[in-house]
Amino acid sequence: MLTSLKGKSVIVTGGSKGIGRGIATVFARQGAKVTIAARGEDDLKKAAAEIEGDVRHEVCDVSDWASVKAMVDSTAKAQGGLDVMCANAGAFPQTKITDMDPSEWDQVMATNLKSSFLCVKAAIPHFEAAGKGRVVLTSSITGPITGFPGWAHYGASKSGQLGFLKTAAMELSRYNTTINAVMPGNIYTEGLQDLGQDYLDTMAASIPLKRLGDVEDIGNAALFFASDEAGYITGQQIVVDGGQIIPESLEAIEEI
């Protein structure tokens, strides 16, 4: 059993939907004080009301330094400091390179990669004041390990997070702060609900565990990285994908 996170102050960016909401739900269930941050106030209010526990919300543009700093400082003031930063916010429009406007590339990089830097930078003074801290990045198997047509910008941003992670782990060590990343595979979120059962079944068939992941599967991994028990782990990443990246072919799956 992990050491209790009851009363810990936690921020989850992109926390109103999908994986972010799953992370927030797991931390709130453990008694943490959770702030979810995103652009859409209506979605934030809805999620904060529906997640059981001590959950508040802050409107934030994670690609903008002033917005991120204001959100982090406000959260620390409201929650008595900051213990855990879950930099989860991400965008994943699907556009092939030949059709992609350069502005779309820039926006995905800002939302997915620049935001990780901004969240860490804004959190450092609060970790320094507390004498310790935890950062958990939500990366992906797409980019660092796998590829998918239309997600060149997304994959590049998620690979970039892991490059940032290594140096950040060294720089954050002086504040007794760790930083690690969770790399989700195919996770069932609101974005997949409209794709139809046949599509979902096809996706699940390529995974050895024969099912898509749940958002709380990612939340549980983030919870471990935030725990006292993970205090000697930093600059690392963990794949949470039901074994998706293991088979060398569909035929290998059929042999199970």
Rosetta silent file (secondary structure, phi, psi, omega in degrees, C-alpha in Angstrom):
SEQUENCE: MLTSLKGKSVIVTGGSKGIGRGIATVFARQGAKVTIAARGEDDLKKAAAEIEGDVRHEVCDVSDWASVKAMVDSTAKAQGGLDVMCANAGAFPQTKITDMDPSEWDQVMATNLKSSFLCVKAAIPHFEAAGKGRVVLTSSITGPITGFPGWAHYGASKSGQLGFLKTAAMELSRYNTTINAVMPGNIYTEGLQDLGQDYLDTMAASIPLKRLGDVEDIGNAALFFASDEAGYITGQQIVVDGGQIIPESLEAIEEI
SCORE:     score description
SCORE:     0.000 S_00000001
   1 L     0.000  133.807 -178.743    0.000    0.000    0.000 S_00000001
   2 L   -74.834  149.476  173.439    1.338    3.425   -0.960 S_00000001
   3 L   -56.719  139.673 -174.784    1.914    6.089    1.643 S_00000001
   4 L   -58.778  139.385  171.955   -1.201    8.257    1.885 S_00000001
   5 L  -103.019   15.975 -179.633   -1.480   11.307   -0.351 S_00000001
   6 L   -58.576  130.069  178.930   -4.287   12.671    1.799 S_00000001
   7 L    82.912   -7.027  178.718   -4.104   16.444    1.995 S_00000001
   8 L   -69.173  146.358  179.654   -1.443   16.744   -0.715 S_00000001
   9 E   -93.788  122.367 -172.178   -1.850   19.646   -3.133 S_00000001
  10 E  -130.034  138.119  170.122   -2.105   18.454   -6.745 S_00000001
  11 E  -114.121  135.515  173.240   -2.549   20.166  -10.117 S_00000001
  12 E  -126.022  109.738  175.909   -3.758   18.251  -13.180 S_00000001
  13 E   -79.561  150.932 -173.380   -3.683   20.184  -16.449 S_00000001
  14 L    62.714   33.463 -170.907   -6.156   19.063  -19.067 S_00000001
  15 L   -88.322    1.559 -176.785   -8.100   17.720  -16.113 S_00000001
  16 L   -85.524  -18.479 -176.090  -11.652   18.279  -17.322 S_00000001
  17 L  -143.363  167.174  167.570  -11.749   15.341  -19.744 S_00000001
  18 H    53.964 -136.489 -176.764  -10.136   12.072  -20.722 S_00000001
  19 H   -61.532  -39.343  179.477   -6.899   10.965  -19.133 S_00000001
  20 H   -59.945  -42.452  177.532   -6.596   14.167  -17.127 S_00000001
  21 H   -64.864  -37.495  176.898   -9.962   13.590  -15.519 S_00000001
  22 H   -62.744  -42.542  177.931   -8.934   10.024  -14.750 S_00000001
  23 H   -62.363  -46.856 -179.768   -5.752   11.254  -13.043 S_00000001
  24 H   -60.708  -39.702 -179.635   -7.706   13.835  -11.042 S_00000001
  25 H   -62.311  -43.954 -179.292  -10.249   11.197  -10.002 S_00000001
  26 H   -64.206  -45.422 -179.769   -7.560    8.852   -8.683 S_00000001
  27 H   -66.531  -41.793  179.839   -5.813   11.566   -6.664 S_00000001
  28 H   -63.773  -37.861  178.530   -9.080   12.939   -5.273 S_00000001
  29 H   -62.452  -28.635  179.211  -10.128    9.443   -4.214 S_00000001
  30 L   -85.809    3.881  176.711   -6.913    9.233   -2.202 S_00000001
  31 L    91.010    9.817  177.621   -7.821   12.401   -0.322 S_00000001
  32 L   -74.288  156.614  171.203   -5.604   14.838   -2.202 S_00000001
  33 E   -91.139  114.959 -169.254   -6.598   18.455   -2.777 S_00000001
  34 E  -115.910  131.797  168.528   -6.877   18.609   -6.556 S_00000001
  35 E  -111.025  124.621  173.995   -7.045   21.528   -8.973 S_00000001
  36 E   -99.976  138.068 -176.435   -7.992   20.701  -12.550 S_00000001
  37 E  -128.419  137.988  177.694   -6.962   23.236  -15.182 S_00000001
  38 E  -166.597  177.621 -179.525   -8.070   23.639  -18.799 S_00000001
  39 L   -78.209  -38.640 -171.666   -9.312   26.261  -21.260 S_00000001
  40 L   -86.886  112.894 -175.900  -13.032   25.458  -21.122 S_00000001
  41 H   -68.239  -38.016 -178.965  -14.753   26.710  -17.972 S_00000001
  42 H   -62.158  -44.909  178.680  -18.013   24.814  -18.543 S_00000001
  43 H   -65.460  -37.078  178.015  -16.219   21.476  -18.845 S_00000001
  44 H   -63.537  -47.289  179.652  -14.111   22.308  -15.786 S_00000001
  45 H   -59.798  -42.674 -179.438  -17.145   23.142  -13.674 S_00000001
  46 H   -63.191  -47.256 -178.623  -18.875   19.937  -14.749 S_00000001
  47 H   -65.447  -43.658 -179.253  -15.855   17.749  -13.987 S_00000001
  48 H   -61.820  -33.934  179.659  -15.156   19.428  -10.636 S_00000001
  49 H   -75.232  -30.728 -174.308  -18.757   18.851   -9.601 S_00000001
  50 H   -89.817  -27.056  179.106  -18.788   15.219  -10.682 S_00000001
  51 L   -77.123  125.877 -178.955  -15.429   14.047   -9.306 S_00000001
  52 L   -75.821  131.053  178.519  -15.840   12.982   -5.692 S_00000001
  53 L   128.054 -166.293 -177.809  -13.453   14.667   -3.289 S_00000001
  54 E   -88.917   91.601 -174.439  -11.732   17.998   -2.779 S_00000001
  55 E  -128.972  127.309  174.169  -11.619   19.308   -6.357 S_00000001
  56 E  -123.003  171.788 -178.280  -11.441   22.893   -7.578 S_00000001
  57 E  -135.198  154.474  176.717  -10.842   24.292  -11.062 S_00000001
  58 E  -138.571  128.445  173.327   -8.832   27.027  -12.751 S_00000001
  59 E   -73.522  131.090 -175.098   -9.213   28.280  -16.321 S_00000001
  60 L  -154.776  136.512  168.863   -5.773   28.201  -17.925 S_00000001
  61 L   -96.342  104.735 -172.385   -4.130   28.355  -21.333 S_00000001
  62 L   -69.268  -10.124  178.270   -1.238   25.953  -20.783 S_00000001
  63 L   -91.447   -1.807 -176.155    0.668   27.368  -23.770 S_00000001
  64 L  -114.629  124.157 -174.980    0.820   30.861  -22.204 S_00000001
  65 H   -60.756  -45.939 -178.160    3.370   31.636  -19.482 S_00000001
  66 H   -62.076  -39.750 -179.667    1.351   34.307  -17.698 S_00000001
  67 H   -67.265  -42.613  179.792   -1.717   32.059  -17.603 S_00000001
  68 H   -66.204  -45.987 -179.286    0.219   29.061  -16.283 S_00000001
  69 H   -61.516  -43.307  179.397    2.055   31.045  -13.620 S_00000001
  70 H   -62.393  -41.270 -179.847   -1.175   32.661  -12.429 S_00000001
  71 H   -64.835  -45.411 -178.339   -2.905   29.273  -12.236 S_00000001
  72 H   -66.062  -45.549 -179.704   -0.070   27.622  -10.313 S_00000001
  73 H   -63.825  -41.179  179.129    0.341   30.515   -7.866 S_00000001
  74 H   -64.375  -41.581  178.864   -3.418   30.716   -7.285 S_00000001
  75 H   -64.501  -45.067  179.943   -3.619   26.981   -6.673 S_00000001
  76 H   -60.875  -38.625  178.613   -0.708   27.021   -4.235 S_00000001
  77 H   -66.765  -42.128 -177.023   -2.359   29.850   -2.310 S_00000001
  78 H   -73.391  -31.105 -173.302   -5.729   28.065   -2.205 S_00000001
  79 H  -109.425   10.968  176.540   -4.338   24.640   -1.321 S_00000001
  80 L    71.500   37.253  179.932   -1.564   25.605    1.052 S_00000001
  81 L   116.906 -169.865  179.015    1.312   24.967   -1.328 S_00000001
  82 L  -141.655  127.162  179.153    2.002   22.558   -4.162 S_00000001
  83 L  -109.114  -36.667 -173.213    3.159   18.950   -3.884 S_00000001
  84 E  -137.065  128.687  173.253    2.397   17.374   -7.273 S_00000001
  85 E  -112.933  114.697  174.745    2.244   18.791  -10.791 S_00000001
  86 E  -102.626  100.017 -179.515    0.633   16.504  -13.373 S_00000001
  87 E   -85.874   91.459 -170.281    1.364   18.126  -16.745 S_00000001
  88 L  -111.429  -22.105 -172.003   -1.192   16.236  -18.769 S_00000001
  89 L   -54.500  138.856 -179.826   -2.795   18.717  -21.193 S_00000001
  90 L  -160.906  153.201  176.104   -2.498   17.728  -24.822 S_00000001
  91 L  -122.462  145.303 -177.728   -3.957   18.194  -28.296 S_00000001
  92 L  -144.786   59.130  172.119   -4.004   15.547  -31.026 S_00000001
  93 L   -64.135  143.850 -177.451   -5.551   16.739  -34.301 S_00000001
  94 L  -104.685  105.760 -178.548   -4.987   14.174  -37.040 S_00000001
  95 L  -142.541  125.889  179.676   -3.521   15.800  -40.162 S_00000001
  96 L   -71.061  155.403 -172.933   -1.005   14.306  -42.587 S_00000001
  97 H   -54.188  -42.458 -178.119    2.175   16.255  -43.263 S_00000001
  98 H   -64.838  -25.069 -177.752    1.188   17.243  -46.825 S_00000001
  99 H  -101.272   -4.931 -171.683   -2.075   18.750  -45.549 S_00000001
 100 L   -84.045  126.195  171.743   -0.766   20.298  -42.338 S_00000001
 101 L   -75.410  138.964  179.951   -0.562   24.053  -42.009 S_00000001
 102 H   -54.803  -28.190  179.459    2.589   25.067  -40.124 S_00000001
 103 H   -66.394  -31.002  177.251    0.416   26.892  -37.609 S_00000001
 104 H   -67.579  -41.327  175.436   -1.156   23.577  -36.589 S_00000001
 105 H   -56.634  -48.335 -177.847    2.308   22.153  -35.925 S_00000001
 106 H   -62.257  -39.665 -177.792    3.145   25.162  -33.750 S_00000001
 107 H   -67.722  -40.839  177.927   -0.101   24.902  -31.790 S_00000001
 108 H   -65.106  -41.513  177.601    0.367   21.207  -31.003 S_00000001
 109 H   -62.679  -39.865 -179.803    3.940   21.850  -29.906 S_00000001
 110 H   -67.213  -43.358 -176.926    2.798   24.703  -27.675 S_00000001
 111 H   -72.274  -38.678 -172.974   -0.029   22.733  -26.088 S_00000001
 112 H   -93.222  -42.426 -172.062    1.839   19.459  -25.630 S_00000001
 113 H  -102.676  -52.767  178.996    5.527   20.294  -25.223 S_00000001
 114 H   -57.237  -37.509 -178.560    5.934   23.957  -24.319 S_00000001
 115 H   -62.061  -34.043  177.648    3.253   23.509  -21.654 S_00000001
 116 H   -62.191  -45.364  176.445    5.342   20.866  -19.892 S_00000001
 117 H   -60.972  -45.826 -177.676    8.202   23.344  -19.593 S_00000001
 118 H   -64.099  -41.789 -179.839    5.895   26.125  -18.427 S_00000001
 119 H   -64.476  -41.326  178.534    4.214   23.956  -15.785 S_00000001
 120 H   -66.533  -45.675 -179.247    7.554   22.823  -14.377 S_00000001
 121 H   -59.029  -43.403 -178.576    8.975   26.350  -14.391 S_00000001
 122 H   -69.537  -28.060 -176.705    5.933   27.732  -12.560 S_00000001
 123 H   -82.103  -24.757 -172.685    5.993   24.938   -9.988 S_00000001
 124 H   -54.450  -47.195 -179.654    9.679   25.212   -9.027 S_00000001
 125 H   -58.514  -32.840 -179.282    9.332   28.095   -6.529 S_00000001
 126 H   -76.667  -35.491  174.666    6.640   26.178   -4.674 S_00000001
 127 H   -68.017  -38.757  178.858    8.659   22.962   -4.615 S_00000001
 128 H   -62.989  -41.519  179.661   11.661   24.923   -3.378 S_00000001
 129 H   -65.236  -36.354 -178.440    9.557   26.434   -0.576 S_00000001
 130 H   -81.523  -19.883 -177.314    8.233   22.997    0.406 S_00000001
 131 L    83.068    7.315  177.818   11.628   21.315    0.176 S_00000001
 132 L  -172.481  166.401  177.376   10.301   18.618   -2.160 S_00000001
 133 E  -175.437  170.721  178.314    7.971   17.963   -5.077 S_00000001
 134 E  -137.702  137.275  171.859    6.751   15.627   -7.769 S_00000001
 135 E  -124.818  133.113  174.741    6.161   16.147  -11.490 S_00000001
 136 E  -125.168  121.474  176.374    4.369   13.626  -13.703 S_00000001
 137 E   -96.192  141.749  170.280    4.233   14.174  -17.467 S_00000001
 138 E   -97.958  103.395  176.357    1.672   12.477  -19.687 S_00000001
 139 L   -95.759 -137.463 -178.622    3.628   11.445  -22.778 S_00000001
 140 L  -170.327  160.189  169.072    2.528    8.653  -25.148 S_00000001
 141 L   -74.565  -23.658 -179.222    3.728    5.547  -26.938 S_00000001
 142 E   -76.440  115.621 -176.452    3.028    7.495  -30.162 S_00000001
 143 L   114.372  -69.383  179.514    6.233    9.268  -31.089 S_00000001
 144 L   -65.574  -32.183 -174.096    8.745    7.766  -28.660 S_00000001
 145 L  -125.244  -43.861 -175.244    7.948    4.163  -29.681 S_00000001
 146 E  -120.799  173.903  175.093    5.290    3.983  -32.404 S_00000001
 147 L  -136.338  159.337  177.610    3.979    6.131  -35.245 S_00000001
 148 L  -151.806  130.806 -178.297    0.605    6.783  -36.823 S_00000001
 149 L   -54.676  132.604  179.977   -0.235    8.704  -40.025 S_00000001
 150 L    98.658   -9.092 -176.583   -1.497   12.176  -39.250 S_00000001
 151 L  -119.396   36.382  178.187    0.236   12.490  -35.914 S_00000001
 152 H   -62.232  -44.053 -179.954    3.708   13.669  -36.896 S_00000001
 153 H   -68.850  -42.251  178.363    3.346   16.799  -34.762 S_00000001
 154 H   -61.802  -47.781 -179.549    1.789   14.907  -31.860 S_00000001
 155 H   -62.452  -39.356  178.401    4.485   12.217  -31.961 S_00000001
 156 H   -65.044  -39.295 -179.555    7.258   14.811  -32.127 S_00000001
 157 H   -67.045  -37.952 -178.074    5.805   16.659  -29.132 S_00000001
 158 H   -74.251  -33.299  172.695    5.547   13.489  -27.062 S_00000001
 159 H   -67.720  -38.943  178.776    9.116   12.489  -27.918 S_00000001
 160 H   -61.108  -36.422  177.360   10.184   16.006  -27.013 S_00000001
 161 H   -58.045  -39.050 -178.267    8.654   15.625  -23.561 S_00000001
 162 H   -72.566  -31.098  173.682   10.978   12.697  -22.874 S_00000001
 163 H   -67.131  -43.204  175.995   13.992   14.720  -23.989 S_00000001
 164 H   -60.468  -39.498 -176.635   12.945   17.530  -21.669 S_00000001
 165 H   -54.917  -42.291 -172.851   12.421   14.987  -18.891 S_00000001
 166 H   -65.911  -48.947  179.437   16.071   13.943  -18.691 S_00000001
 167 H   -71.145  -38.240  177.998   17.581   17.364  -18.164 S_00000001
 168 H   -59.421  -36.896  179.186   14.667   18.491  -15.991 S_00000001
 169 H   -60.472  -39.216  178.389   15.330   15.509  -13.706 S_00000001
 170 H   -69.999  -44.896 -177.172   18.860   16.773  -13.099 S_00000001
 171 H   -69.395  -33.709 -178.954   17.854   20.394  -12.580 S_00000001
 172 H   -76.855  -17.158 -176.875   14.930   19.554  -10.288 S_00000001
 173 H   -61.101  -28.864 -179.751   17.049   17.335   -8.069 S_00000001
 174 H   -67.614  -17.483  177.555   18.381   20.400   -6.230 S_00000001
 175 H  -102.983   15.592 -178.145   14.808   20.998   -5.024 S_00000001
 176 L    55.137   40.943 -175.889   14.395   17.384   -3.894 S_00000001
 177 E  -121.571  135.454  177.316   11.879   17.016   -6.726 S_00000001
 178 E  -104.458  155.568  175.645   11.398   14.083   -9.078 S_00000001
 179 E  -140.651  127.523 -179.488    9.975   14.124  -12.596 S_00000001
 180 E  -141.347  168.953 -176.529    8.763   11.065  -14.486 S_00000001
 181 E  -130.156  143.080  170.820    6.461   10.285  -17.397 S_00000001
 182 E  -102.311  135.662 -178.251    3.561    7.953  -18.077 S_00000001
 183 E  -117.556   92.363 -178.102    3.270    6.733  -21.676 S_00000001
 184 E   -71.271  149.855  166.905   -0.302    5.638  -22.423 S_00000001
 185 L   -93.507 -137.201  179.622   -1.291    3.319  -25.208 S_00000001
 186 L   -79.259  110.820 -177.390   -4.870    3.157  -26.473 S_00000001
 187 E  -113.957  135.154 -179.187   -7.022    4.535  -23.669 S_00000001
 188 L   -76.494  113.825  179.637  -10.799    4.745  -23.838 S_00000001
 189 L  -131.030  177.027  179.848  -11.759    8.420  -23.600 S_00000001
 190 H   -56.755  -31.856 -177.402  -14.622   10.645  -24.725 S_00000001
 191 H   -66.112  -18.004 -179.457  -12.814   11.182  -28.008 S_00000001
 192 H   -96.904  -11.762 -172.353  -13.261    7.527  -28.979 S_00000001
 193 H   -62.818  -30.357 -175.732  -16.941    7.197  -28.132 S_00000001
 194 H   -90.735    2.380 -176.567  -18.135    8.439  -31.520 S_00000001
 195 H   -85.649  -10.065  176.354  -15.883    6.159  -33.587 S_00000001
 196 L    94.849  152.602 -176.551  -18.182    3.146  -33.328 S_00000001
 197 H   -67.232  -34.495  178.999  -17.929   -0.258  -31.714 S_00000001
 198 H   -60.921  -42.627  178.689  -16.279   -1.883  -34.740 S_00000001
 199 H   -63.765  -44.625  179.962  -13.394    0.584  -34.533 S_00000001
 200 H   -63.235  -39.830  179.543  -13.026    0.045  -30.797 S_00000001
 201 H   -65.376  -38.829  178.263  -13.074   -3.727  -31.249 S_00000001
 202 H   -64.404  -41.625  177.854  -10.361   -3.509  -33.917 S_00000001
 203 H   -63.134  -45.159 -178.296   -8.185   -1.419  -31.625 S_00000001
 204 H   -64.640  -32.259 -177.328   -8.673   -3.825  -28.737 S_00000001
 205 H   -66.554  -20.810 -178.878   -7.821   -6.813  -30.936 S_00000001
 206 L   -90.156    3.547 -177.401   -4.268   -5.476  -31.438 S_00000001
 207 L  -110.706  127.705 -178.487   -3.601   -5.420  -27.685 S_00000001
 208 L   -53.038  -37.035  178.784   -2.479   -8.606  -25.883 S_00000001
 209 L   -78.575   -1.497  172.162   -4.807   -7.885  -22.940 S_00000001
 210 L    62.189   29.325  175.925   -7.639   -7.560  -25.499 S_00000001
 211 L  -155.897  155.122  172.057   -9.053   -4.313  -24.137 S_00000001
 212 L   -75.767  154.644  177.992   -8.485   -0.605  -24.261 S_00000001
 213 E   -75.407  159.999  174.709   -7.067    1.003  -21.162 S_00000001
 214 L   -99.281  150.386 -179.143   -9.132    2.998  -18.706 S_00000001
 215 H   -58.706  -29.824  179.791   -8.229    6.587  -17.847 S_00000001
 216 H   -73.975  -18.066  171.748   -7.754    5.505  -14.237 S_00000001
 217 H   -61.594  -38.733  177.565   -5.047    3.056  -15.366 S_00000001
 218 H   -73.724  -38.685  176.810   -2.991    6.134  -16.202 S_00000001
 219 H   -59.344  -39.247  179.737   -4.075    7.816  -12.986 S_00000001
 220 H   -65.918  -38.021  177.449   -2.797    4.870  -10.960 S_00000001
 221 H   -66.735  -41.330  177.774    0.618    5.075  -12.620 S_00000001
 222 H   -63.538  -38.369  178.929    0.752    8.822  -11.934 S_00000001
 223 H   -60.961  -41.381  178.124   -0.230    8.159   -8.318 S_00000001
 224 H   -62.308  -46.709  179.939    2.726    5.805   -7.907 S_00000001
 225 H   -61.764  -26.645 -179.679    5.177    8.357   -9.293 S_00000001
 226 H   -85.595   -7.771 -173.721    3.751   10.904   -6.832 S_00000001
 227 L   -81.369  163.007  173.622    4.121    8.599   -3.839 S_00000001
 228 H   -62.417  -32.971 -177.387    6.860    8.498   -1.217 S_00000001
 229 H   -65.184  -22.302  178.478    7.661    4.990   -2.417 S_00000001
 230 H   -96.882   17.831 -173.862    8.750    6.385   -5.808 S_00000001
 231 L   -65.742  -15.666  179.600   11.035    8.949   -4.182 S_00000001
 232 L  -108.686   19.033  177.859   14.214    7.450   -5.659 S_00000001
 233 L  -115.662  121.533  176.927   12.849    7.281   -9.221 S_00000001
 234 L  -152.369  149.719 -178.860   13.404   10.264  -11.492 S_00000001
 235 L    72.441   22.245 -175.424   13.908   10.914  -15.193 S_00000001
 236 L  -116.601  167.247  177.145   12.115    7.691  -16.069 S_00000001
 237 E  -137.159  149.976  178.861    9.075    6.678  -18.067 S_00000001
 238 E  -128.218  131.938  178.151    6.601    3.819  -17.812 S_00000001
 239 E   -86.627  128.270  177.547    4.510    2.390  -20.652 S_00000001
 240 E  -123.336   92.080 -169.340    0.876    1.688  -19.738 S_00000001
 241 L  -144.398   11.165  179.955   -0.566    0.013  -22.817 S_00000001
 242 L    66.075   16.322 -178.935   -1.825   -3.505  -22.066 S_00000001
 243 L    88.725   12.969 -173.210    1.170   -4.891  -23.954 S_00000001
 244 L   -56.523  -37.924 -174.132    0.282   -3.090  -27.192 S_00000001
 245 L   -84.983   -1.877 -174.074    3.872   -2.403  -28.277 S_00000001
 246 L   -79.077  -47.595 -175.038    5.099   -5.966  -27.665 S_00000001
 247 L   -63.809  140.270  178.970    3.784   -8.040  -30.632 S_00000001
 248 L   -85.244  -10.858  178.500    5.896   -7.847  -33.771 S_00000001
 249 L  -164.955  166.376  175.495    2.858   -8.478  -35.998 S_00000001
 250 H   -62.534  -31.138  178.818   -0.885   -9.141  -35.972 S_00000001
 251 H   -62.622  -34.034  178.011   -0.020  -12.790  -36.517 S_00000001
 252 H   -64.468  -37.225  176.880    1.731  -12.801  -33.165 S_00000001
 253 H   -64.266  -40.604 -177.591   -1.487  -11.630  -31.543 S_00000001
 254 H   -66.913  -20.574  179.698   -3.409  -14.420  -33.233 S_00000001
 255 L   -81.497  -10.026 -178.535   -1.034  -16.986  -31.705 S_00000001
 256 L   -66.146    0.000    0.000   -2.005  -16.001  -28.152 S_00000001
